[in-house]
């Protein structure tokens, strides 16, 4: 017997099958969804949440969607980078594919931006001062 989450994963697989490889992996009682290795969606409680960029957020808001939220010991927490897929898209494979592609692009851009962030290297003068201090011990 398949669960609602498994059924939704299959809908995403069917919508994107000509685009690339979609797989799901168990995650916190739900399913994390990957497209060609890029994590772009969460399926939990029979609902799909897509990775969202600032530019996409208006589309979700226009659909009266909500960000992903979950309960913690200290209260309810929202993860505003993932928003609920409008249910009407489950019946429109072309529009679902467009939203999913935009979500995949947002996830890839987010991953690329994390790789571009410079590391906080210590200034050259500070490194030299510490090495001189160590050698004088």
Secondary structure, DSSP 8 states (H G I E B T S, - for coil): ---HHHHHHHHHHHHHTTTS-EEEEEETTEEEEEETTEEEEEEETTEEEEE--HHHHHHHHHTT--EEEEEETTEEEEEEEEEE--GGGGG-HHHHHHHHHHHHHHHHHHHHHHHHS------HHHHHHHHHHHHT-
